[in-house]
Amino acid sequence: MGDDGQGTGHVDQVDVEGVTLAVRSWGDLTGRPVVFWHPLGDVTSSAYLTELAPVLTARGLRLVAPDGPGFGGSPALPPEWYAPTRLAGLVWGVAAVLGLDRPVLMGHSWGGLVMLAAAAERPLDVAALVLLDSGQHDYADRPGSHPEWSLADRAAAITAAQPTYAERADLLRQIQQDVRRPLTAAYAAGLWPAIRETASGALVPVVSALTRAAAQDGMLHERSLDRWESLATAGVPALLLLATEPEPVRVANEEGALAVLARHRAADVRPMPGWGHDLIGDGGPALAEIIGDWLTTAEGSQPAERNVLR
């Protein structure tokens, strides 16, 4: 499919055991491979990595990012496909098709739980794991997860809460209210592949409420925290960056950090002062610098000496 000229990467259609995924990539084909899975939201897709890509590729990294099923250019799958363990199979399928040897796995929020599942399934095939505010809690234990809801209830709640966007400027105005820094053109470019225009000119998400509900439901039935122990046993280097805003999130994430460290003592766990759950939105290129530094200079040092939460 090629590059759209806005820095959002080169897009190919990749077939993984009968499942078609749109896969976006940046960087030299000979670079160290990093596979990224995006967060779960109404304006997210693999292109959400766009603003971070120049910083990371400048470090010699090759970025590969599938659109989750039903997001961006990837067709949706039946609800039963959205368990993180099943999506983890798609991660390894993409790696196999593209010939990625021992990739770094990186994920944000929902994407982090998918990548944690993928790393735990094949820890000896993972060079390192980078999680952005993800994996420090079991999703079913989080406030507002509503494990008692049916899939239909969940989809209805998502539909009822879905913002309306009259046009692109309106969407950016609404997002700016939630992001803790001025939006950039590169950040905005990463939003548009997740949005489509209706006949009236209004903007709506590509992803359906049912797909988002299925992804939430899939997370409810798996215990992500237990996966850290297999990574520790295999000695997989892990970087976990945690939100600190608002205050209840900081408190919960301090507890979550201790839970991770009890299972993987060598994990590098870092709170990100002043940033909320949307670390890409709040951090932007500064977040990419932290990840790039860790992947290219800090991974081989002793994480225990750097971990401020011990």
ABEGO torsion letter per residue (X at the ends): XEBAGAGAEBBBBBBBGGBBBBBBBBEBAABBBBBBBBBBBAABBAAAAAAAAAAAAAAGBBBBBBBBBGBEABBBBBAAAABAAAAAAAAAAAAAAAGBBGBBBBBBEAAAAAAAAAAAABAAABABBBBBGBGABBAAABBGAGAABBAAAAAAAAAAABBBBABAAAAAAAAAAABABBBBAAAAAAAAAABBBBAAGBBBBABBAAAAAAAAAAAAABBAAAAAAAAAAAGBBBBBBBBAOBAAAAAAAAAAAAAAAAABAABBBBBBBGBBABAAAAAEAAAAAAAAAAAAAAAABBAAAABAAX
